[in-house]
Amino acid sequence: MIRDVTLGQGFEDVFAQYGAILSRVANSYEANEAMQQELLQEIAIAVWQGLSRFKGDSSVKTYILKIAHNRAVTHVANQVKRLDTHQYDHDDLGSDGFASTTHSPEEMSSQHQSLERLLRAVRALPLQSRQVLTLSLEGLSYDEIADVCGLTKNHVGVILKRAKQSIMQEQPHA
């Protein structure tokens, strides 16, 4: 894996490789489709600006996810400020951004509804739990999650366990 972005892995390459992950990060923080796109653009700009500061201390994936989550936290904080003066429709979920591999309309509808329930449950988690769970779902190790979130490895484990328990309590058993 190329660790130094300046050795041939520019923004276009990084975004081509990790764009789907960044899209899922935006989706996990923002329910409204238009706001998801706005957040994804903010993340893309932050990644583009941050790549020049990449020193290779971690993987490119970990580095850009740290940027993405920091940008998403700022975005959420700004949205909370706006919520004080504007009504926000939490039921406006928009498209999920995930490719479907099923062909039956019934299967697609069921899969979409399950994903919407899961995303609502994830979005309902406290911010730190949402961050840890989202990074875990993206396949990061406890060490990488700790690096991105500024936590200890043990604290990541505790937060992840509690987040999963909370999600399981919210999800209806099929």
KELUM-392308 format. One record per residue: residue number from 1; residue in one letter; chain; y, x, z of N, C-alpha, C in turn. Coordinates in steps of 0.1 Angstrom, whole numbers, plus 5000, padded with zeros to 4 digits. Layout:
BEGIN
+-----+------+-------+------+------+------+------+------+------+------+------+------+
:  nr : rest : kette :  n.v :  n.u :  n.w : ca.v : ca.u : ca.w :  c.v :  c.u :  c.w :
+-----+------+-------+------+------+------+------+------+------+------+------+------+
: NUM :    a :     A :    Y :    X :    Z :    Y :    X :    Z :    Y :    X :    Z :
...
+-----+------+-------+------+------+------+------+------+------+------+------+------+
END
This chain:
BEGIN
+-----+------+-------+------+------+------+------+------+------+------+------+------+
:  nr : rest : kette :  n.v :  n.u :  n.w : ca.v : ca.u : ca.w :  c.v :  c.u :  c.w :
+-----+------+-------+------+------+------+------+------+------+------+------+------+
:   1 :    m :     A : 4988 : 5008 : 5000 : 5000 : 5000 : 5000 : 5012 : 5009 : 5000 :
:   2 :    i :     A : 5022 : 5005 : 4992 : 5034 : 5013 : 4991 : 5043 : 5009 : 5003 :
:   3 :    r :     A : 5046 : 5018 : 5012 : 5054 : 5015 : 5024 : 5069 : 5017 : 5021 :
:   4 :    d :     A : 5073 : 5025 : 5012 : 5087 : 5028 : 5009 : 5091 : 5019 : 4997 :
:   5 :    v :     A : 5100 : 5010 : 5000 : 5104 : 5000 : 4989 : 5111 : 5008 : 4978 :
:   6 :    t :     A : 5118 : 5019 : 4981 : 5125 : 5026 : 4971 : 5116 : 5033 : 4961 :
:   7 :    l :     A : 5103 : 5034 : 4964 : 5094 : 5041 : 4955 : 5088 : 5032 : 4945 :
:   8 :    g :     A : 5095 : 5022 : 4941 : 5090 : 5013 : 4931 : 5088 : 4999 : 4934 :
:   9 :    q :     A : 5090 : 4995 : 4947 : 5088 : 4981 : 4951 : 5102 : 4975 : 4954 :
:  10 :    g :     A : 5109 : 4971 : 4944 : 5122 : 4965 : 4946 : 5121 : 4950 : 4950 :
:  11 :    f :     A : 5133 : 4944 : 4951 : 5134 : 4930 : 4955 : 5125 : 4921 : 4947 :
:  12 :    e :     A : 5125 : 4922 : 4934 : 5117 : 4914 : 4925 : 5103 : 4915 : 4928 :
:  13 :    d :     A : 5098 : 4927 : 4930 : 5084 : 4929 : 4933 : 5080 : 4923 : 4946 :
:  14 :    v :     A : 5089 : 4926 : 4956 : 5086 : 4921 : 4970 : 5086 : 4905 : 4969 :
:  15 :    f :     A : 5096 : 4899 : 4963 : 5097 : 4885 : 4962 : 5085 : 4879 : 4954 :
:  16 :    a :     A : 5081 : 4886 : 4944 : 5069 : 4881 : 4936 : 5057 : 4881 : 4945 :
:  17 :    q :     A : 5055 : 4891 : 4953 : 5043 : 4893 : 4961 : 5044 : 4884 : 4974 :
:  18 :    y :     A : 5056 : 4882 : 4980 : 5056 : 4875 : 4993 : 5065 : 4862 : 4992 :
:  19 :    g :     A : 5069 : 4858 : 4980 : 5077 : 4846 : 4979 : 5070 : 4833 : 4985 :
:  20 :    a :     A : 5057 : 4832 : 4983 : 5050 : 4820 : 4988 : 5050 : 4820 : 5003 :
:  21 :    i :     A : 5049 : 4832 : 5009 : 5049 : 4833 : 5024 : 5063 : 4829 : 5029 :
:  22 :    l :     A : 5073 : 4834 : 5022 : 5087 : 4831 : 5027 : 5090 : 4816 : 5025 :
:  23 :    s :     A : 5084 : 4810 : 5015 : 5086 : 4796 : 5013 : 5079 : 4788 : 5024 :
:  24 :    r :     A : 5068 : 4792 : 5028 : 5061 : 4786 : 5039 : 5068 : 4788 : 5052 :
:  25 :    v :     A : 5075 : 4799 : 5054 : 5083 : 4801 : 5066 : 5094 : 4791 : 5066 :
:  26 :    a :     A : 5101 : 4790 : 5055 : 5112 : 4780 : 5054 : 5107 : 4766 : 5056 :
:  27 :    n :     A : 5096 : 4763 : 5051 : 5090 : 4750 : 5053 : 5086 : 4747 : 5067 :
:  28 :    s :     A : 5082 : 4757 : 5075 : 5078 : 4755 : 5089 : 5091 : 4753 : 5098 :
:  29 :    y :     A : 5102 : 4757 : 5093 : 5114 : 4756 : 5101 : 5123 : 4744 : 5097 :
:  30 :    e :     A : 5121 : 4739 : 5085 : 5130 : 4729 : 5080 : 5122 : 4718 : 5073 :
:  31 :    a :     A : 5124 : 4705 : 5077 : 5117 : 4694 : 5072 : 5123 : 4688 : 5059 :
:  32 :    n :     A : 5136 : 4689 : 5058 : 5142 : 4683 : 5046 : 5141 : 4693 : 5034 :
:  33 :    e :     A : 5136 : 4688 : 5023 : 5133 : 4696 : 5011 : 5146 : 4704 : 5006 :
:  34 :    a :     A : 5157 : 4697 : 5006 : 5169 : 4704 : 5001 : 5173 : 4715 : 5011 :
:  35 :    m :     A : 5171 : 4713 : 5024 : 5175 : 4723 : 5034 : 5164 : 4734 : 5034 :
:  36 :    q :     A : 5152 : 4731 : 5030 : 5142 : 4742 : 5029 : 5146 : 4751 : 5018 :
:  37 :    q :     A : 5151 : 4746 : 5007 : 5155 : 4754 : 4996 : 5167 : 4762 : 5000 :
:  38 :    e :     A : 5176 : 4756 : 5007 : 5188 : 4764 : 5012 : 5184 : 4775 : 5021 :
:  39 :    l :     A : 5175 : 4772 : 5030 : 5170 : 4783 : 5039 : 5163 : 4793 : 5032 :
:  40 :    l :     A : 5154 : 4790 : 5022 : 5147 : 4800 : 5014 : 5157 : 4809 : 5006 :
:  41 :    q :     A : 5168 : 4803 : 5001 : 5178 : 4811 : 4995 : 5185 : 4821 : 5005 :
:  42 :    e :     A : 5188 : 4816 : 5017 : 5193 : 4824 : 5027 : 5184 : 4836 : 5031 :
:  43 :    i :     A : 5171 : 4832 : 5032 : 5161 : 4843 : 5035 : 5160 : 4853 : 5024 :
:  44 :    a :     A : 5160 : 4848 : 5011 : 5159 : 4857 : 5000 : 5171 : 4867 : 5000 :
:  45 :    i :     A : 5183 : 4862 : 5002 : 5195 : 4871 : 5003 : 5194 : 4881 : 5014 :
:  46 :    a :     A : 5189 : 4876 : 5026 : 5188 : 4885 : 5037 : 5177 : 4896 : 5034 :
:  47 :    v :     A : 5166 : 4892 : 5028 : 5156 : 4902 : 5024 : 5161 : 4912 : 5014 :
:  48 :    w :     A : 5168 : 4907 : 5004 : 5175 : 4915 : 4994 : 5184 : 4926 : 5000 :
:  49 :    q :     A : 5192 : 4921 : 5010 : 5201 : 4930 : 5017 : 5194 : 4939 : 5026 :
:  50 :    g :     A : 5183 : 4935 : 5032 : 5176 : 4943 : 5042 : 5167 : 4953 : 5036 :
:  51 :    l :     A : 5163 : 4952 : 5024 : 5153 : 4961 : 5018 : 5159 : 4975 : 5017 :
:  52 :    s :     A : 5172 : 4977 : 5016 : 5178 : 4990 : 5015 : 5177 : 4997 : 5029 :
:  53 :    r :     A : 5175 : 4989 : 5040 : 5174 : 4995 : 5053 : 5159 : 4998 : 5057 :
:  54 :    f :     A : 5149 : 4994 : 5049 : 5135 : 4995 : 5052 : 5132 : 5010 : 5053 :
:  55 :    k :     A : 5126 : 5014 : 5065 : 5123 : 5028 : 5067 : 5108 : 5031 : 5067 :
:  56 :    g :     A : 5100 : 5021 : 5065 : 5085 : 5023 : 5064 : 5078 : 5023 : 5078 :
:  57 :    d :     A : 5085 : 5019 : 5089 : 5080 : 5019 : 5102 : 5069 : 5008 : 5104 :
:  58 :    s :     A : 5069 : 4999 : 5095 : 5059 : 4988 : 5095 : 5055 : 4985 : 5080 :
:  59 :    s :     A : 5047 : 4975 : 5078 : 5044 : 4971 : 5064 : 5056 : 4963 : 5059 :
:  60 :    v :     A : 5057 : 4963 : 5046 : 5067 : 4955 : 5039 : 5066 : 4941 : 5044 :
:  61 :    k :     A : 5054 : 4935 : 5044 : 5052 : 4921 : 5048 : 5058 : 4919 : 5062 :
:  62 :    t :     A : 5054 : 4927 : 5072 : 5060 : 4926 : 5085 : 5075 : 4926 : 5085 :
:  63 :    y :     A : 5080 : 4936 : 5078 : 5095 : 4938 : 5078 : 5102 : 4926 : 5072 :
:  64 :    i :     A : 5097 : 4920 : 5061 : 5104 : 4909 : 5055 : 5102 : 4896 : 5063 :
:  65 :    l :     A : 5090 : 4895 : 5070 : 5088 : 4883 : 5078 : 5097 : 4884 : 5090 :
:  66 :    k :     A : 5100 : 4896 : 5095 : 5110 : 4897 : 5106 : 5123 : 4892 : 5102 :
:  67 :    i :     A : 5127 : 4897 : 5090 : 5140 : 4892 : 5084 : 5140 : 4877 : 5083 :
:  68 :    a :     A : 5129 : 4872 : 5077 : 5128 : 4857 : 5074 : 5129 : 4849 : 5087 :
:  69 :    h :     A : 5122 : 4853 : 5097 : 5122 : 4846 : 5110 : 5136 : 4847 : 5117 :
:  70 :    n :     A : 5142 : 4859 : 5116 : 5155 : 4860 : 5122 : 5165 : 4851 : 5115 :
:  71 :    r :     A : 5164 : 4850 : 5101 : 5173 : 4842 : 5094 : 5171 : 4827 : 5097 :
:  72 :    a :     A : 5158 : 4824 : 5098 : 5154 : 4810 : 5101 : 5159 : 4806 : 5115 :
:  73 :    v :     A : 5158 : 4814 : 5124 : 5163 : 4811 : 5138 : 5178 : 4809 : 5137 :
:  74 :    t :     A : 5186 : 4817 : 5130 : 5200 : 4815 : 5128 : 5203 : 4801 : 5121 :
:  75 :    h :     A : 5195 : 4799 : 5111 : 5196 : 4786 : 5104 : 5194 : 4774 : 5113 :
:  76 :    v :     A : 5183 : 4774 : 5121 : 5181 : 4763 : 5130 : 5192 : 4762 : 5140 :
:  77 :    a :     A : 5197 : 4773 : 5146 : 5208 : 4772 : 5155 : 5220 : 4766 : 5149 :
:  78 :    n :     A : 5223 : 4769 : 5136 : 5234 : 4763 : 5129 : 5232 : 4748 : 5127 :
:  79 :    q :     A : 5220 : 4744 : 5124 : 5216 : 4730 : 5122 : 5218 : 4722 : 5135 :
:  80 :    v :     A : 5214 : 4728 : 5146 : 5215 : 4721 : 5159 : 5230 : 4718 : 5161 :
:  81 :    k :     A : 5239 : 4728 : 5158 : 5253 : 4725 : 5160 : 5258 : 4714 : 5151 :
:  82 :    r :     A : 5252 : 4713 : 5139 : 5256 : 4702 : 5130 : 5251 : 4689 : 5135 :
:  83 :    l :     A : 5239 : 4689 : 5142 : 5233 : 4677 : 5146 : 5241 : 4669 : 5156 :
:  84 :    d :     A : 5250 : 4677 : 5163 : 5258 : 4670 : 5173 : 5268 : 4660 : 5167 :
:  85 :    t :     A : 5271 : 4662 : 5154 : 5281 : 4654 : 5147 : 5275 : 4646 : 5136 :
:  86 :    h :     A : 5262 : 4649 : 5132 : 5256 : 4642 : 5120 : 5242 : 4637 : 5124 :
:  87 :    q :     A : 5238 : 4626 : 5119 : 5225 : 4621 : 5121 : 5215 : 4628 : 5111 :
:  88 :    y :     A : 5204 : 4632 : 5116 : 5194 : 4639 : 5108 : 5182 : 4631 : 5107 :
:  89 :    d :     A : 5176 : 4629 : 5095 : 5165 : 4621 : 5093 : 5152 : 4630 : 5093 :
:  90 :    h :     A : 5145 : 4630 : 5104 : 5133 : 4638 : 5106 : 5121 : 4633 : 5098 :
:  91 :    d :     A : 5122 : 4621 : 5093 : 5111 : 4616 : 5085 : 5112 : 4620 : 5070 :
:  92 :    d :     A : 5123 : 4626 : 5066 : 5124 : 4631 : 5052 : 5118 : 4644 : 5050 :
:  93 :    l :     A : 5105 : 4644 : 5047 : 5097 : 4656 : 5046 : 5097 : 4663 : 5033 :
:  94 :    g :     A : 5099 : 4656 : 5022 : 5099 : 4663 : 5009 : 5086 : 4668 : 5006 :
:  95 :    s :     A : 5085 : 4677 : 4995 : 5072 : 4683 : 4991 : 5069 : 4694 : 5000 :
:  96 :    d :     A : 5056 : 4697 : 5001 : 5051 : 4707 : 5011 : 5051 : 4721 : 5005 :
:  97 :    g :     A : 5052 : 4723 : 4992 : 5053 : 4736 : 4986 : 5039 : 4743 : 4985 :
:  98 :    f :     A : 5028 : 4736 : 4989 : 5015 : 4742 : 4988 : 5008 : 4736 : 4976 :
:  99 :    a :     A : 5001 : 4745 : 4969 : 4993 : 4741 : 4957 : 4981 : 4733 : 4962 :
: 100 :    s :     A : 4978 : 4723 : 4955 : 4966 : 4715 : 4958 : 4954 : 4719 : 4949 :
: 101 :    t :     A : 4943 : 4720 : 4956 : 4931 : 4723 : 4948 : 4922 : 4711 : 4946 :
: 102 :    t :     A : 4926 : 4699 : 4951 : 4918 : 4688 : 4949 : 4922 : 4680 : 4937 :
: 103 :    h :     A : 4913 : 4672 : 4932 : 4917 : 4664 : 4920 : 4918 : 4649 : 4922 :
: 104 :    s :     A : 4912 : 4644 : 4932 : 4912 : 4630 : 4935 : 4925 : 4626 : 4942 :
: 105 :    p :     A : 4931 : 4616 : 4937 : 4944 : 4611 : 4943 : 4942 : 4608 : 4958 :
: 106 :    e :     A : 4931 : 4602 : 4961 : 4928 : 4599 : 4975 : 4928 : 4612 : 4984 :
: 107 :    e :     A : 4921 : 4622 : 4979 : 4920 : 4634 : 4986 : 4933 : 4641 : 4987 :
: 108 :    m :     A : 4941 : 4641 : 4976 : 4954 : 4647 : 4976 : 4963 : 4640 : 4986 :
: 109 :    s :     A : 4963 : 4627 : 4987 : 4971 : 4619 : 4996 : 4967 : 4622 : 5011 :
: 110 :    s :     A : 4954 : 4622 : 5013 : 4949 : 4625 : 5027 : 4953 : 4639 : 5031 :
: 111 :    q :     A : 4951 : 4649 : 5022 : 4955 : 4663 : 5025 : 4970 : 4664 : 5027 :
: 112 :    h :     A : 4978 : 4657 : 5019 : 4993 : 4657 : 5021 : 4997 : 4651 : 5035 :
: 113 :    q :     A : 4990 : 4640 : 5038 : 4994 : 4634 : 5051 : 4990 : 4642 : 5063 :
: 114 :    s :     A : 4978 : 4649 : 5062 : 4974 : 4658 : 5072 : 4983 : 4670 : 5074 :
: 115 :    l :     A : 4988 : 4675 : 5062 : 4997 : 4686 : 5063 : 5010 : 4682 : 5068 :
: 116 :    e :     A : 5015 : 4670 : 5065 : 5028 : 4665 : 5071 : 5027 : 4664 : 5086 :
: 117 :    r :     A : 5015 : 4658 : 5091 : 5014 : 4657 : 5105 : 5014 : 4671 : 5112 :
: 118 :    l :     A : 5007 : 4680 : 5106 : 5006 : 4694 : 5111 : 5020 : 4700 : 5111 :
: 119 :    l :     A : 5027 : 4699 : 5100 : 5041 : 4705 : 5100 : 5050 : 4698 : 5110 :
: 120 :    r :     A : 5049 : 4685 : 5111 : 5058 : 4678 : 5122 : 5054 : 4684 : 5135 :
: 121 :    a :     A : 5041 : 4686 : 5138 : 5037 : 4691 : 5151 : 5042 : 4705 : 5153 :
: 122 :    v :     A : 5042 : 4713 : 5143 : 5046 : 4727 : 5144 : 5061 : 4727 : 5146 :
: 123 :    r :     A : 5069 : 4719 : 5138 : 5083 : 4718 : 5140 : 5088 : 4713 : 5153 :
: 124 :    a :     A : 5079 : 4706 : 5160 : 5082 : 4700 : 5173 : 5081 : 4711 : 5184 :
: 125 :    l :     A : 5074 : 4722 : 5181 : 5072 : 4732 : 5191 : 5085 : 4739 : 5194 :
: 126 :    p :     A : 5086 : 4745 : 5206 : 5097 : 4753 : 5209 : 5098 : 4765 : 5199 :
: 127 :    l :     A : 5110 : 4769 : 5197 : 5113 : 4779 : 5186 : 5104 : 4791 : 5187 :
: 128 :    q :     A : 5102 : 4797 : 5199 : 5094 : 4809 : 5200 : 5079 : 4806 : 5197 :
: 129 :    s :     A : 5074 : 4795 : 5201 : 5060 : 4791 : 5198 : 5059 : 4789 : 5183 :
: 130 :    r :     A : 5069 : 4782 : 5177 : 5068 : 4780 : 5163 : 5068 : 4793 : 5155 :
: 131 :    q :     A : 5076 : 4803 : 5159 : 5076 : 4816 : 5153 : 5062 : 4823 : 5154 :
: 132 :    v :     A : 5057 : 4823 : 5166 : 5044 : 4830 : 5168 : 5033 : 4823 : 5160 :
: 133 :    l :     A : 5032 : 4810 : 5161 : 5022 : 4803 : 5154 : 5023 : 4804 : 5139 :
: 134 :    t :     A : 5035 : 4804 : 5133 : 5037 : 4805 : 5119 : 5033 : 4819 : 5114 :
: 135 :    l :     A : 5036 : 4829 : 5122 : 5033 : 4843 : 5118 : 5017 : 4845 : 5119 :
: 136 :    s :     A : 5011 : 4839 : 5129 : 4997 : 4839 : 5130 : 4990 : 4833 : 5118 :
: 137 :    l :     A : 4995 : 4821 : 5114 : 4990 : 4814 : 5102 : 4991 : 4822 : 5090 :
: 138 :    e :     A : 5001 : 4831 : 5090 : 5003 : 4840 : 5078 : 4994 : 4852 : 5079 :
: 139 :    g :     A : 4986 : 4853 : 5089 : 4976 : 4864 : 5090 : 4981 : 4877 : 5097 :
: 140 :    l :     A : 4992 : 4876 : 5104 : 4997 : 4888 : 5111 : 4989 : 4890 : 5123 :
: 141 :    s :     A : 4987 : 4902 : 5127 : 4980 : 4906 : 5139 : 4989 : 4903 : 5151 :
: 142 :    y :     A : 4983 : 4903 : 5163 : 4991 : 4902 : 5175 : 5002 : 4913 : 5176 :
: 143 :    d :     A : 4998 : 4925 : 5173 : 5007 : 4936 : 5173 : 5019 : 4934 : 5163 :
: 144 :    e :     A : 5016 : 4929 : 5151 : 5026 : 4927 : 5141 : 5036 : 4915 : 5146 :
: 145 :    i :     A : 5030 : 4905 : 5151 : 5038 : 4894 : 5156 : 5047 : 4898 : 5168 :
: 146 :    a :     A : 5041 : 4906 : 5177 : 5049 : 4912 : 5188 : 5061 : 4920 : 5182 :
: 147 :    d :     A : 5059 : 4928 : 5172 : 5069 : 4935 : 5166 : 5080 : 4926 : 5160 :
: 148 :    v :     A : 5076 : 4916 : 5152 : 5085 : 4907 : 5146 : 5094 : 4900 : 5156 :
: 149 :    c :     A : 5087 : 4895 : 5167 : 5094 : 4886 : 5176 : 5100 : 4893 : 5188 :
: 150 :    g :     A : 5097 : 4906 : 5190 : 5102 : 4914 : 5201 : 5095 : 4910 : 5214 :
: 151 :    l :     A : 5082 : 4908 : 5213 : 5074 : 4904 : 5225 : 5063 : 4914 : 5227 :
: 152 :    t :     A : 5056 : 4913 : 5239 : 5045 : 4921 : 5241 : 5033 : 4914 : 5234 :
: 153 :    k :     A : 5022 : 4922 : 5232 : 5010 : 4917 : 5225 : 5004 : 4906 : 5234 :
: 154 :    n :     A : 5004 : 4908 : 5247 : 4998 : 4898 : 5256 : 5006 : 4885 : 5256 :
: 155 :    h :     A : 5019 : 4887 : 5256 : 5028 : 4875 : 5256 : 5026 : 4867 : 5243 :
: 156 :    v :     A : 5023 : 4874 : 5232 : 5020 : 4867 : 5219 : 5007 : 4859 : 5221 :
: 157 :    g :     A : 4997 : 4865 : 5227 : 4985 : 4857 : 5229 : 4987 : 4845 : 5238 :
: 158 :    v :     A : 4994 : 4846 : 5248 : 4997 : 4834 : 5257 : 5004 : 4823 : 5249 :
: 159 :    i :     A : 5015 : 4827 : 5242 : 5023 : 4817 : 5234 : 5014 : 4811 : 5224 :
: 160 :    l :     A : 5006 : 4819 : 5217 : 4998 : 4813 : 5206 : 4988 : 4804 : 5212 :
: 161 :    k :     A : 4981 : 4807 : 5223 : 4972 : 4798 : 5229 : 4978 : 4785 : 5233 :
: 162 :    r :     A : 4990 : 4785 : 5239 : 4997 : 4773 : 5243 : 5001 : 4765 : 5231 :
: 163 :    a :     A : 5006 : 4772 : 5221 : 5010 : 4765 : 5209 : 4999 : 4757 : 5202 :
: 164 :    k :     A : 4987 : 4764 : 5201 : 4975 : 4758 : 5195 : 4971 : 4746 : 5204 :
: 165 :    q :     A : 4971 : 4747 : 5217 : 4967 : 4736 : 5226 : 4977 : 4724 : 5223 :
: 166 :    s :     A : 4990 : 4727 : 5222 : 4999 : 4716 : 5220 : 4997 : 4709 : 5207 :
: 167 :    i :     A : 4994 : 4717 : 5197 : 4992 : 4711 : 5183 : 4979 : 4703 : 5184 :
: 168 :    m :     A : 4969 : 4708 : 5190 : 4956 : 4700 : 5191 : 4958 : 4687 : 5199 :
: 169 :    q :     A : 4967 : 4687 : 5209 : 4969 : 4674 : 5216 : 4977 : 4664 : 5207 :
: 170 :    e :     A : 4985 : 4669 : 5198 : 4993 : 4661 : 5190 : 4985 : 4655 : 5178 :
: 171 :    q :     A : 4975 : 4662 : 5173 : 4968 : 4659 : 5161 : 4957 : 4648 : 5165 :
: 172 :    p :     A : 4957 : 4637 : 5157 : 4946 : 4628 : 5160 : 4933 : 4633 : 5155 :
: 173 :    h :     A : 4922 : 4630 : 5163 : 4909 : 4635 : 5159 : 4903 : 4626 : 5149 :
: 174 :    a :     A : 4898 : 4632 : 5138 : 4893 : 4624 : 5127 : 4878 : 4622 : 5129 :
+-----+------+-------+------+------+------+------+------+------+------+------+------+
END
